[in-house]
Amino acid sequence: MGTCMSKPRQKPIKIYVKDKIVDKAASEISIHSVYKLGKNIGVGTFGVVKVGHNLSNPKEKVAVKVIFKNKLNTSAKRLKYEIDILLTLDHPNIIKCFETFEDEHHIYIVMEFCSGGELIEIFPQEGALAESDALDYIRRILMAVNHVHRIGIVHRDLKPENFLFSTTKATHELKLVDFGLSNKFSDKFEKLHSTVGTPFYIAPEVLKSNYDSKCDLWSVGIILYIMLSGDLPFYAENVNAVFKKIESGVFSMRGTIWDDISEESKHLVSRLICLNTHDRLSAQEALMHPAIHKIPVTPINTFDLVGRLKSYSELNYLKKCIFAVFVKYLNFDKIVDQRRAFTTFDRGLSGVIGAIEICDTYEEIGAEVSQQEVSALMSKVGLRHKGKLCFSEFVSVLTKNSDYITEEIIKLTFEFFDRDRKGYFNTKNYIEAIDLLGGKMTVEDAEEQLKAISSMAVVAYEDFKKLL
């Protein structure tokens, strides 16, 4: 574990915002007490995205979405949705959100920094991607989409510009970003009623303002078509003409370039760019399609998951939360194998892992494991879903007590609980942190856990480090 401490900061500046837009998620101190904001790396309708550096760990970059409140008008509700969604999601192919800030004129969303650029940057000027590469990218895109759909969210603006590479493009590791047009749907039958999205990727039913989560699968189909052929399936010189072509649903997979594409891939395209939403594949169904299934899989590394679960399951709730937060701040290149292991164990493709999936994975490699033992261990885990491991918790099981957890990571994790940077956190702060992790806890239980550390139910940084 590293011992180098960063230079102490000045006392954080606490701010008062008269008409707050963001509720419990936003820290009550100035972002400039925590982050140094740098150059713009993106521009949007309501603001900009800047590169930022945490003053506790200046070497590590973050992306900070800066929203100008005077540009929001009636879009404040949409922004609340976006922040709520970002704080809910926990998946290796979805951007991580660390925290939010608000002052009189701005809202700041602090997210992980993806240095590899946009998916669209790999599209050749002329021609197409190799079919195997295109399918591998689509598999990762579908895993992200399936996860958001499973928890009741439809993205509504899927396009290559909204997928970023975590680090280098060679890794193929994509992150879904920009949930500004996303919305929640209560069940699979609920229809949404607004026209949103980007013209070339928009589904025909969205143009009629009567759609559900399957509109995202149309967009995935468009992305796949472009990657395989280098062309847009619906193109015209103006937006209205594009919409007319989309509403017709007529497109071509003929020509020299399509002659070299497998029938499985062409079939997948036709089942995604499909006018009839009942016939259009869901994300789960698309992941089971033969075109996706023929992608070579990485050899299974179980990391002795069951053995590590035994140790992890004995931790108290606070320590499990701490290790889950650690994962938020670990660099991608430190946990590549653990991310691949998560994909291997996530046999149901839901973005969470249960006892049956663990047993089935062990069985596949011919290893013996007791289903009764695994079920008993899994009953003691689950910050978000009782008895199931979300991505952060899965990786924390595999990285607990590892050399990846440096002094800087510990400090950042402590600040996740001490959101106002007071130098300690109390029962209220602890409950807020649990809420951000997707869990729930009563005041009584939270106070009891903290009193086991400090009689005043207040945890200072030095006490926090002793827990580890």
Secondary structure, DSSP 8 states (H G I E B T S, - for coil): -------------B---SS-SS-TTEESB-GGGTEEEEEEEEE-SSEEEEEEEETTEEEEEEEEEEEEGGGTGGGHHHHHHHHHHHHH---TTB--EEEEEE-SSEEEEEEE---S-BGGGGS-SSS---HHHHHHHHHHHHHHHHHHHHTTEE-S---GGGEEESS-GGG--EEE---TT-EE-SSTT--B----S-GGG--HHHHTT-B-TTHHHHHHHHHHHHHHHSS-SS--SSHHHHHHHHHHT-----SHHHHTS-HHHHHHHHHHS-S-TTTS--HHHHHTSHHHHTS-------TTHHHHHHHHHTS-HHHHHHHHHHHHHS-GGGSHHHHHHHHHH-TT-SS-B-HHHHHHHHHHTT----HHHHHHHHTT--SSSTT-B-HHHHHHHHHTT-TT--HHHHHHHHHHHSTT-SSEE-HHHHHHHHHHTT----HHHHHHHHHTT-TTS-EEHHHHHHT-
